[in-house]
Amino acid sequence: MSQRECVLGNHKEIVTLLRQKGAKESSFPPKETREIQRMLKFLGYEPDPFDGIAGDATVAAVKSFQQSNSLTPDGEFSVELKKSLEESLLKSTGPKSIEQLIAILGLDPYSYYGIQKYAIDALVSVGSPAVGQLVVLLKDKDPEVRKQSIRVLHEIKGERVIDPLIIVLKQEPDSAVRLAAAATLGVTKDPRTIEPLIAVLKQDKDSSVRSAAADALGEIKDRRAIDPLIAALRQDKDSSVRGAAAGALGKIKDHQAIDPLTTVLNTDSEVRENAIFALRDIGDKRAITPLLQYLTDWSVSKATAEALIGLGWEPQSERDRIRLLVAQRKGQDLRGRWELTKKVLLNEVETEDYRVIENALFAFIGIGRAEILPELVKKLEAKGNKTMAEAFLNCGHPELNKVARRWAKTHGYVVRAGTGASPVDWGEM
């Protein structure tokens, strides 16, 4: 068994095998030894391949580094050695070879963010000459290296990256690496990527990868993706994938997507906002009528107002104008039209549609006029629900907090400090 094959064992087995073969025993586990090898390479030394084993070349590189940095040149792996290497990384200036820059890609991106970003930016600046070696790294044993290689290829782009990334999309076992590949293929906007991305959208087991595929198809804007995206919008079990599919359909801007997107408005609250923005982006005025009912849904009314205006809609009545101002959270304008605002919103409160009632009550809270408090209390006691009670409890007004606690006790809810949230604070509009 070779020293490199020994890495597959546990650390104790590795130490035993290294002793048998005469290699120097490292007090560090293989992962940290690999980091030291990578740092040495970046600094211009020639350690062994990044295998996590303290072979002769790695020990010689350590001794050389120690001698150059006023450390005892004993070749020992220590915390002091690693700290000195890290300090040298930060101070290292001057031109670096592609091999030196690539060495840094295998370091922990959280612990070595700054130096890794420097290496990535430098590789991007090198551009096409670095592509060949980066493509080779797509087969590296370390998924972090594979992912960071794709990150660089993402910025470099170019035709040479497409075929290797399609292979990654089909064969890579690590979902984070597949996700990075899908995102990068979207940036290339190459039509060759459509079928592989559609296959991922349909078949990948990881929802984040399917979402990335949908996003990529939206970036490419090829009409072949419309039917698969509509199918994902309707059928995928994960809301993030359905939302990404809606966004992608909005980017492609094909009118074939209008009916599926308007259907989703009514049936899928988790992706409603994505569908609203997609309908805006497509720009078909047929979407105005189905969108209007969501102008009084507090959770998406702001997006709905933006979409309606983008589609050229204008208020047709005083009620429409007040609804639009509420959706846009224009509290000053609503206070300036207070009598009309109060009239419209009190009428809304008397409807049987809880979505409309909540929207009106939340608007009153946001406007923050004390004279409306009795109406708010009355409505919670008569037609209240848990959502309204939580809004009253957490909006910052002591009287509404008190009545919400009373309502909760009457209806069998337990109120705990710090729980719940209000969609709007008292007077914040």
KOLRO-702910 format. One record per residue: residue in one letter; x, y, z of N, C-alpha, C, O in turn. Coordinates in steps of 0.2 Angstrom, whole numbers, plus 2048, in hexadecimal, padded with zeros to 3 digits. Atoms other than C-alpha are relative to their C-alpha. Layout:
% KOLRO-702910
aXYZXYZXYZXYZ/...
//
This chain:
% KOLRO-702910
m8047FA800800800800804806800809807804/s7FC7FA8018078117FB7FE8058067F9804809/q8027FB7FA8088208087FA8037FE7F6805803/r8067FC8027FB8297FE7F97FC8017F47FE804/e8068047FE7EF81A8007FF7FF8077F97FE809/c8018007F97F281A8127FB8058037F8804808/v8057FB7FD7E782A8147F97FD8017F6800804/l8078037FF7D881F8127FF7FD8077F97FC809/g8018037FA7DB8188237FF8058067FF80B804/n8007FB7FB7D982083480780380280C800800/h7FA7FD7FE7E682B83C8057FB80380B7FC802/k7FB8057FD7ED81D8478037FC7FB8097FA7FC/e7FD8058057EF8118398058047FB80A8017FA/i7FB7FC8057F881F82E80680180480C800801/v7FA7FF7FD80482283C8047FA80080A7FA7FF/t7FD8067FF80881083E8047FE7F98097FC7F9/l7FD80180680B80E82B8058047FE80A8027FB/l7FB7FB80181581E82A8077FD80480C7FE801/r7FA8027FD8218178378037FA7FD8097FA7FD/q7FD80580382380782E8048027F98097FF7F8/k7FD7FE80682781081E8068068018098087FC/g7FB7FB7FF83381D8267FE8077FF80280B800/a8027F980182982C8237FF8038077FE80080C/k8017FD7F98288398317F98008027F58027FE/e8078007FD81983883C7FF80780280280B805/s8037F97FF80F84883D7FC8008067F87FB807/s8048007FA80784D84D7F98037FE7F4803802/f8067FD8037F98558427FC7FA7FC8007F67F9/p8048048047EB84B83B8018017F88038077F6/p7FF7FF8087EB8498277FD8067FE8008097FA/k8037FA8037DF85782480480680280580A7FD/e7FC7FA7FF7EA86482D8077FF7FD80A8047FB/t7F98018047FA85C8257FF8027F98048067F6/r8017FE8077F285F81480080880080280B7FB/e8007F98007EF8718198078038008088087FD/i7F97FE7FF80187381E8037FF7F98078047F7/q7FD80280780686B80D7FE8067FB8028087F7/r8037FB8047FB87780480380780180580B7FC/m7FD7F97FE80288780D8078007FE8098057FB/l7F980080281388180A8018017F88058057F6/k80080080881087F7F77FE8077FE80280A7FA/f8017F98028088917F68068048028078097FE/l7FA7FC7FE8178987FF8067FF7FC80C8027FD/g7FA8018058238917F18047FA8028097F87FF/y7FC8067FE8298817FA7FD7FA7FC7F87FA7F9/e80280680482786F7F37FF7FA8048037F6805/p8018067FC81F8637FF7FD7FA7FC7FD7FB7F6/d8038068048178527FA7FA8027FE7F78087FF/p8077FE8028078527F17FB8008067FD7FE80C/f8057FF7FB7F88577FC7FD7FA8037F77F9802/d8038077FE7F68468047FF7FF8077FD7FA80A/g8018007F97F684A8168067FC8048057FA80A/i7FB8047FD8068408198078048008098077FB/a7FA7FC7FF8168478208067FC7FD80A7FA800/g7FA80380382284081380680480080680A802/d7F97FC80083484580F8008077FE80280B800/a8007FA8038308538047FC8058047FE80B805/t8047FB7FC82385B810804802806805807808/v7FC7FF7FA82F85981F8068057FE80880A801/a7FB7FC80383D8618147FD8077FF80180C801/a8037FA80183186F80F7FF80480780080A808/v8017FD7F982D872822806803803806808805/k7F97FE7FD83F8738278028067FC80580B7FF/s7FD7FA80484387F8197FC8068027FE80C803/f8047FB7FE83488A81E802802807803808808/q7FE7FF7FA839889830807804800807809804/q7F97FC80084B88F82C7FF8077FE80280B800/s8017FA80384489D8227FD8058047FC80B803/n8047FC7FC8398A38308028008077FE80180C/s7FD8007F98458A283F7FC7FB8057FC7FD80B/l8028057FB83D8928468057FA8008097FA7FB/t7FC80580084688384B7FF7FB7FA7F97F87FA/p80180480684987983B8007F88028047F47FF/d8018077FE8438688427FB7FC7FC7FB7F67FD/g8058048048368638367FA7FE8037F67FA801/e8068027FC8298618447FA8047FE7FA80A7FD/f8067FD8018178658417FD8028077FD7FE80B/s8037FD7FA81087084E7FC8067FF7FB8087FA/v8047FA80180487E8528048067FE80180A7FB/e7FC7FB80281288A8518028007F98028067F6/l7FF8018078168848407FA8037FC7FB8077F7/k8067FE80480588683A7FE8078007FC80A7FC/k8017F97FF8038978418048047FC8028097F9/s7FB7FC80481389D8397FE8007F97FF8047F5/l80280180780D8968287FA8057FF7FA8087FA/e8067FC8017FC89F82A80280780080080B7FC/e7FE7FA8008058AF82E8048027F98038077F7/s7FD7FF8068108AD81F7FC8007FA7FD8047F5/l8058008058018AA8147FE8077FF7FD80A7FA/l8037F98007FA8BB8198058057FD80380A7FA/k7FB7FB80280B8C48158027FE7F98068027F7/s7FD80280780F8BB8057FE8047FB7F88057F9/t8017FC8068108C67F68047FE7FA8087F97FB/g7FC8028068178C57E57FC7FB7FC7F77F87FE/p8048048058118BB7D68017F98028057F6805/k8008077FE80C8A97D97FE7FC7F97FB7FE7F5/s80280580580B89A7CD7F97FE8007F67FE806/i8068038007FB8927C88007FA8057FB7FA809/e8008057FB8008837D38008028077FD7FF80B/q8017FD7F980388E7E27F98028027F7801807/l8077FD7FF7F28967E07FB7FA8017F77FB806/i8058057FF7E98867DE8017FC8067FC7F9809/a7FF8037F97F187F7EE7FC8028057F97FF809/i8047FD7FB7E788B7F87F97FE7FF7F57FF804/l8078018017D68857F17FE7FA8057F87FA806/g8028057FB7D78767FD8008028077FE7FE80B/l8007FE7F97D888080D7F88018027F48037FD/d8077FF7FD7C88828187FE8077FE80280C800/p8027F98027BF8918107FE8058067FE80B805/y8027FC7FA7B9897821806802804806808806/s7FA7FE7FC7CA89782A8058047FC8088087FE/y7FB7FD8047D489D81B7FC8047FA7FE8047F5/y8047FD8057C78A88128048057FC8038057F6/g7FC7FB8047D28B780E8057FE7FB8058007F6/i7FA8038047E18AD8077FD7FC7FA7FF7FC7F5/q8038048067D58A27FD7FD8047FB7FD8037F5/k8037FB8057CC8B17F68058037FC8048047F6/y7FA7FD8047DD8B87F18027FB7FA8037FD7F4/a7FE8058057E18A87E87FB7FF7FA7FD7FE7F5/i8068018057D08A67DF8008067FC8008067F6/d8007FA8047D18B87D98068007FC8068027F6/a7FA8018047E38B57D37FF7FB7FA8017FD7F5/l8018058057DE8A67CA7FB8027FA7FC8017F4/v8057FD8057CF8AF7C28048057FB8038057F5/s7FC7FC8047DC8BC7BC8047FD7FB8057FF7F5/v7FC8048057E78AF7B47FB7FE7FA7FD7FE7F5/g8058028057D78A97AB8017FA7FC8037F5800/s8008078047D889C79D8067FC8018057F6801/p7FA8047FF7EA8967A07FF7FC8078027F6807/a8018047FA7E38907B17FB7FA8007FA7F6804/v8068058007D48867AB8027F98007FF7F5803/g7FE8078017DE8767A68017FD8077FE7F7809/q7FF8027FA7E48747B87FA8008057F97FB809/l8068007FC7D48797C07FB7FA7FE7F87F7802/v8048068037CB86C7B58027F98037FE7F5805/v7FD8067FD7D785F7BC7FD7FF8077FC7FA80A/l8028007F87D28647CE7F97FE8017F77FC806/l8078027FF7C085F7CA7FF7F98027FA7F6804/k8008077FE7C584D7CD8047FF8078067FA809/d7FD8017F97CE8517DE7FC7FD8057F67FD805/k8048047FB7CA8467EC7FC8058057F7803808/d8037FC7FB7C68557F77FA8047FD7FB8087F8/p8067FC8037B485C7F38018088017FE80B7FC/e7FF7F97FF7B986D7FA8048037FA8038087F7/v7FC7FE8067C786E7EC7FC8007FA7FC8057F6/r8058008067BA8697DF7FC8068007FB8097FA/k8057FA7FF7AE8767E58038077FE80180B7FB/q7FC7FA8017BB8847E58038017F98038067F7/s7FE8008077C187F7D47FB8037FC7FC8077F7/i8067FE8047B08817CD7FF8088027FD80B7FD/r8017F97FF7AF8927D68048047FC80280A7FA/v7FB7FC8057BE8987CC7FE8007F97FD8057F5/l8028018077B88907BC7F98057FF7F88077F9/h8067FC8017A78997BF8028087FE7FE80A7FA/e7FE7F98027B08AA7BE8048007F98038057F6/i7FC8008067BC8A57B07FB7FF7FA7FC8027F4/k8058028057AD89E7A58047FD7FA8097FA7FB/g7FD8038067B28997937FE7F97FE7FB7F5803/e8028068037AE88A7888037FA8048007F4804/r7FC8067FE7BB87F7907FE7FD8077FF7F8809/v8038027F97B287E7A17FA7FC7FF7F87F8804/i8068038007A287779A7FF7F98007FC7F6805/d8008078007A58657968027FD8077FF7F8809/p7FE8037FA7AE8617A67FB8028057FA7FD80A/l8067FE7FB7A086A7B07FA7FC7FF7F77FA804/i8068048027938607A78017F98037FD7F6806/i7FE8077FD79C8507AD7FF8008077FD7FC80A/v8017FF7F879D8577BF7F87FF8017F67FC806/l8078007FF78A85A7BE7FD7F98007F97F7804/k8038078007878477B98037FC8058007F7807/q7FC8067FD79483E7C38028028078047FE80B/e7FD7FE7F97998497D37FB7FD8057F57FE805/p8048027FA7938417E37FF8058057FA804809/d8017FA7FB7948517EE7FB8057FD7FC8087F8/s8057FC80378585B7EC80280780080080B7FB/a7FD7F980078E86C7F08048017FA8038067F7/v7FC7FF8067998697E27FC8007F97FD8037F5/r80580080578B8647D67FC8077FF7FB80A7FA/l8037FA8007828747DB8048067FD8028097F9/a7FC7FB80379187F7D78017FF7F98028047F5/a7FF8018077938767C67FA8037FD7FA8067F7/a8077FD80378087A7C28008078007FF80A7FA/a8007F980078288C7C78058037FB8048087F7/t7FB7FE80579288E7BC7FE7FF7F97FF8037F5/l80380180778A8867AD7FB8057FE7FA8077F8/g8057FB80177C8927AF8038077FD80180A7F9/v7FC7F98017898A17AE8027FF7F98038047F5/t7FD80080779089A79D7FB8017FB7FC8037F6/k8057FF80577F89B7958017FC7F97FE7FE7F4/d7FF80480678488D7897FB7FB7FF7F97F8804/p8068048017768847818027F88017FD7F4802/r7FE8077FF7808737837FE7FE8077FD7F8809/t8018027F977C8747967F97FF8017F77FD807/i8078007FE7698747947FE7F98027FB7F8807/e8028077FF7668617938037FE8077FF7FB80B/p7FD8027F977285D7A27FC8048057FB80080B/l8037FC7FB76A86B7AC7F97FE8017F67FD807/i8078028007588657A88007F98047FC7F8808/a8008077FD75D8537AD8018018087FE7FD80C/v7FF7FF7F976485A7BE7F98028037F8800809/l8067FD7FD7548647C17FB7FA8017F77FB806/k80580580074A8547BE8027FB8057FD7F8809/q7FE8067FD7548477C78058018068057FC80A/d7FB7FF7FB76184E7D37FC7FF8077F7802808/k8038017FA75D8487E58008068057FD80680A/d7FF7FA7FC7638587ED7FC8067FE7FD8087F8/s8047FB8027578667ED8048067FE80280A7FA/s7FC7FB8027648737ED8038007F98048057F6/v7FD80180776C86C7DD7FB8017FB7FC8047F6/r8067FF80475B86C7D57FE8077FF7FD80A7FA/s8017F980075987E7DA8058047FC8038087F8/a7FA7FD80476A8837D37FF7FE7F88008037F4/a80180180876587A7C27FB8047FE7FB8077F8/a8057FB8037558847C18028077FF80180A7FA/d7FD7F980175E8947C48058007FA8048057F6/a7FC80080676B88F7B77FC8007FA7FE8047F5/l80580180675D88B7AA7FD8077FF7FC80A7FA/g8037F980175689D7AE8058047FD8038097F9/e7FA7FB8027678A57AB8017FF7F88028037F5/i7FE80180776989C79A7FA8027FB7FB8047F6/k8067FE8047578A07947FE7FC7FA7FD7FF7F5/d8018048067558927887F97FD8017F77FA806/r80780280074388D7847FF7F98017F97F7803/r8018077FF74687B7857FF7FE8087FD7F980A/a8018017F974687D7987F98028037F8800809/i8067FE7FE7358847997FB7FA8037F97FB809/d8048067FD72B87379B8037FD8067FF7FC80B/p7FD8037FA73786C7A78008048067FE80280C/l8007FB7FA73787C7B27F88008027F7801808/i8078007FE72487C7B27FE7FA8047FA7FA808/a8018067FC72486A7B78038008077FF7FE80C/a7FD7FF7FA72F86E7C57FC8058057FB80480B/l8057FB7FD72487D7CA7FA7FC8037F87FE809/r8068047FE7158717CB8017FA8057FD7F9809/q7FF8077FD71D8617D28057FF8058057FB809/d7FB8017FC72D8637DB7FE8018087FA805809/k8028007F972B85F7EE803806804801807809/d7FD7FB7FC73786D7F37FE8077FE7FF8087F8/s8037F980273187F7F48068047FD8058087F9/s7FA7FD8037438857F08017FF7F98028037F5/v7FF80280774387C7E07FA8037FC7FB8067F6/r8067FD8047318827DB80180780080080A7FB/g7FF7F88007368947E08068017FA8058067F7/a7FB7FF8057468927D57FD7FF7F97FF8037F4/a80380180773C88B7C67FB8067FE7FB8087F9/a8047FA80173089A7C88048067FE8038097F9/g7FC7FB80173E8A67C88037FF7F98048047F5/a7FD80180774689E7B87FB8017FB7FD8047F6/l8057FF80573689E7AF7FF8087FF7FD80A7F9/g8007F98017358B17B28068037FC8058077F8/k7FB7FE8047468B37AB8007FE7F98028027F4/i8018028077428A979B7FB8047FD7FB8057F7/k8057FB8037338B57997FC7FD7FA7FA8007F6/d8058038057288A878F7F98008037F87FF808/h8078007FE7158AB7907FD7FA8017F87F9804/q8028067FE7138997918007FE8077FC7FA80A/a8008017F971789A7A37FB8048047FA80380A/i8057FC7FC7098A67A87FB7FC8037FA7FD809/d8068047FC6FB8997AC8037FC8058007FC80B/p7FD8047FA70788E7B680180480680080380C/l7FE7FB7FB70D89D7C07FA8038047FA80380A/t8067FD7FD6FC8A47C37FC7FB8047F97FC809/t8038057FC6F68937C98047FF8078017FE80C/v7FB8017FA7058927D57FE8068057FE80580B/l8027FB7FC6FF8A37DC7FA7FE8057FB80080B/n8068037FC6EF89A7E38027FA8047FE7F9809/t7FF8077FD6F68897E88078008048077FB808/d7FA8017FD70888C7EE80380680380680A800/s7FE7FA7FD70B8997FB80780080180A806802/e7F98007FE71D8947FE8048037FA8098067FB/v7FC7FD80672289A7EC7FC8067FD7FD8087F7/r8057FB8037148A77EA8048067FE8038097F8/e7FD7FA8027208B67EA8057FF7FA8058037F6/n7FC80180672C8AE7DE7FC8007F97FE8037F4/a80580080671D8AB7D27FE8077FE7FD8097F8/i8027F98017188BD7D48058047FC8048077F7/f7FA7FC8037298C47CF8017FD7F98038017F4/a8008038077298B77C07FB8037FC7FD8057F6/l8057FD8047198BE7BA8018077FE8008097F9/r7FE7FA80271F8CF7BB8068007FB8058047F6/d7FA80080472F8CB7B27FE7FE7F98008007F4/i8038028067258C27A47FD8067FC7FD8077F6/g8037FA80371B8D27A17FA7FF7FD7F88037F9/d80680180370B8CB79C7FA8028047F980180A/k8057FD7FC6FC8D57A17FA7FC8027F67FE807/r8058057FE6F18C67A38017FE8077FD7FC80B/a7FE8017F96FA8C47B47FD8058057FC80380B/i8027FB7FB6F28D47BB7FA7FD8047FA7FE80A/t8068027FC6E18CC7C08027FB8057FF7FD80B/p7FE8057FB6E88BD7C980480380680480180B/l7FB7FD7FB6F58C87D27FC8058047FE80680A/l8047FB7FC6E88D57D87FE7FD8077FE80180C/q8038037FA6E18C97E580680080680480080C/y7FA8007FB6F38C97EE802807802807807805/l7FF7F97FD6F38DC7F07FE80080780180580A/t8028007F96EB8D88008027FA8047FF7F8809/d7FD8057FC6F68CA80680680380380B8047FF/w7FA7FC7FD7028D28128077FD7FE80C8007FD/s7F98038017108C580F8038017FA8098017F9/v7FD7FF8067118C87FD7FD8077FC7FF8087F6/s8037FA8037088D97FA8058057FD8048087F8/k7FB7FB8027188E37F88037FD7F98038017F5/a7FE80380671E8D77EA7FB8017FB7FC8027F5/t80580080570D8D77E27FF8077FE7FE8087F8/a8017F980270C8EA7E28068027FB8048057F6/e7FB7FF80571D8EB7D97FF7FC7FA8007FF7F4/a8018038067188DE7CD7FA8037FC7FA8047F6/l8067FC8037078E77C98028067FC8008077F7/i7FD7FA8037108F77C68047FF7FA8048027F5/g7FB80280671D8EE7BB7FC7FE7FA7FE7FF7F4/l80580280570E8E87B17FC8057FD7F88047F8/g8047FA8037078F97AE7F98018037F5805801/w8077FF7FD6F88F77BA800807804805809807/e8017FA7FC6F19077C27FA7FF8047F57FC802/p8068017FC6E49087D07FA8037FD7FA8087FA/q8067FE8046D29097CA7FB8038057F6805803/s8057FD7FB6CA90F7DA80480280680A801807/e7FD7FE7FA6CD9177EB8037FA8048087FA807/r7FE8067FC6CE9057F38067FD7FD80B7FC801/d7FA8028036DB9007E680680480280B801804/r7FB7FC7FE6E590F7EA8037FF8078097FF809/i7FE8017F96E590C7FD8037F98008087F8804/r7FD8078006E98F97FA8078017FE80B7FE800/l7F98008036F88FE7EF80480480580A802806/l7FC7FC7FC6FE90B7FC8027FB8068087FB809/v7FE8057FB6FD8FD80A8057FB7FE80A7FA801/a7FB8058037068F17FF8078037FF80C7FF800/q7F97FC8017148FE7FC802802807808805807/r7FE7FE7F971490180F80180880080680A804/k7FF7F880071291480C7FC8038057F6805804/g8037FE7FA70D91881D7FE8088007F980A802/q8017F980070F92B81B7FA8027FB7F68067FD/d8067FF80470392B80C7F97FE8037F4801802/l8078027FD6F69218157FE8048067F8805807/r8027FC7FB6F792C8247FD8077FD7F880A800/g8037FA8036F493B8187F97FF7FD7F68047FC/r8078018026E49338127FD7FC8057F97F7803/w8038057FA6DF92C8237F97FF8007F77F9801/e8078018006CD92E8217FE7FA7FB7FA7F67FC/l8028058056CC9248118047FA8018017F4800/t7FD8067FE6D99188177FC7FC8057FB7F6805/k8048047FA6CF9148277FA7FD7FD7F87F87FF/k8068038036BF91281D8017FA7FC7FE7F57FD/v7FF8068046C79068108027FA8048007F5803/l7FE8057FC6D08FC81D7FB7FD8057FB7F7806/l8068027FC6C18FB8297FB7FB7FC7F97F67FF/n8048048056B78F481A8037F97FF8007F47FF/e7FC8078016C58E78177FF7FC8067FF7F6806/v8018047FA6C48E28297FA7FC8017F97F7804/e8068038006B28DE8277FE7FA7FB7F97F77FB/t8018068056B48D18198017FA8048027F980A/e7FF8067FD6B58BF81C8067FC7FE8087F67FF/d7F98038026C68BC814805802805807808805/y7FB7FF7FB6D38BA8218068037FE809807801/r7FA7FD8026E18BF8167FF8087FF80380C801/v8027F98016D88D0812800803807802809808/i8017FE7F96D48D2825807801803808807805/e7F97FF7FD6E68CF82A8048067FD80780A800/n7FC7FA8036ED8DB81D7FE80780280280B804/a8037F97FE6E18E9823803801807805807809/l7FD7FF7F96E68E6835807801801809806805/f7F97FF8006F88E58328028077FD80680B800/a7FF7F98026F78F68287FE805806802809806/f8027FB7FA6EE8FE837806800805808805808/i7FB8007FC6FC8F88428068047FE809808801/g7FB7FC8037098FF8367FF80780080480B801/i8017F8800701910835800802807803808808/g7FF7FF7F97009108487FC8068027FE80A806/r8047FB7FD6F191C84B7FC7FD8067F97F8806/a8038027FA6EB91A85D7F87FF8007F57FB803/e8078008006D991D8597FD7FA7FD7F77F87FE/i8028068036D890D84F8007FA8057FE7F4804/l7FF8067FB6DC90285F7FA7FC8027FA7F6802/p8078047FE6CA8FE8647FE7FC7FA7FC7F67FC/e8028048066C78F88528047F98008027F47FE/l7FC8058006D68ED8537FF7FB8057FE7F5804/v8018047FA6D28E68647F97FC7FE7F97F67FF/k8068028026C08E385E8017FA7FB7FD7F57FC/k8008058056C58D984F8047FA8028027F5800/l7FC8067FD6D28CE8587FB7FC8047FB7F6803/e8058047FC6C48C98647FB7FD7FC7F87F77FE/a8068038046B78C68578027FB7FB7FF7F67FA/k7FE8058066C18BE8488077FF80080A7FD7FB/g7F98017FF6D28BC84F8037F97FE7FF7F47FF/n7FD8078006DE8AE84B80780180280A806805/k7F98007FD6F08A98508058057FD808809800/t7FC7FB8036F88B48437FF80780280480B803/m8027F97FE6EF8C4848803801807806806809/a7FE7FF7F96F28C085A80880180180A805805/e7F97FF8007058BE8578028077FE80780A801/a7FF7FA8027058CE84E7FF80580580380A806/f8017FC7FA6FD8D785C804800806807805808/l7FC8027FA7078CF8698078037FF80A805804/n7F97FE8017188D48618018077FC8068087FA/c7FF7F98047148E585880380580480580B801/g7FC7FB7FC71B8EF8667FB8058047FD80A807/h8057FB7FC70A8F786D7FE7FC8067FB7F6805/p8028047FA7068F287F7F97FE8007F87F9803/e8078028006F38F287D7FF7FB7FC7FB7F67FE/l8018058056F48E786E8037F98038017F4802/n7FD8057FD7008DC8777FC7FD8067FB7F7806/k8058027FB6F48DB8867FA7FC7FD7F87F7800/v8068048036E58D687B8027FA7FD7FE7F57FD/a7FE8078036EF8C98728017FB8057FF7F5804/r7FF8057FB6F48C18827F97FD8037F87F7804/r8068027FE6E28C18877FC7FB7FB7F97F67FD/w8038058056DC8B98778047FA8008007F47FF/a7FC8068006EA8AC8777FE7FC8067FD7F6805/k8038047FA6E48A78897F97FD7FF7F87F7800/t8078028016D28A68848007FA7FB7FC7F67FB/h8018058056D689B8758057FB8018077F77FC/g7FC8067FF6E288F87D8088017FE80B7FB7FD/y7F98008026F389687780480280680280680A/v7FC7FE7FB7028988828058057FD8088047F8/v7FC7FB80270C8A888080780080480780080A/r7F98007FD71F8A88838048067FE8038087F8/a7FC7FA80272A8B78848057FE7FA8097F97FB/g7FB8018067358B88747FE7FC7FB8017FB7F6/t80280480672A8AD8697FC8047FC7F980A7FE/g8057FD8057208B285A8048067FD8098087FF/a7FD7FA8037238C184F7FA8047FD7F58017FB/s8057FC8047198CF8478028027F98088047F8/p7FF7FE8067188D38358018077FF80480A7FA/v7FF7F98007188E58398008038077FC80080B/d8007FD7F971C8F08487FC8068007FA8097FB/w8047FB7FF7118FD84F8038077FD808809800/g7FD7F980271390E8458067FF7FB8088057FA/e7FA80080472190783A7FF8027F98048047F6/m8017FE80771990C8298018077FF80080A7FA/
//
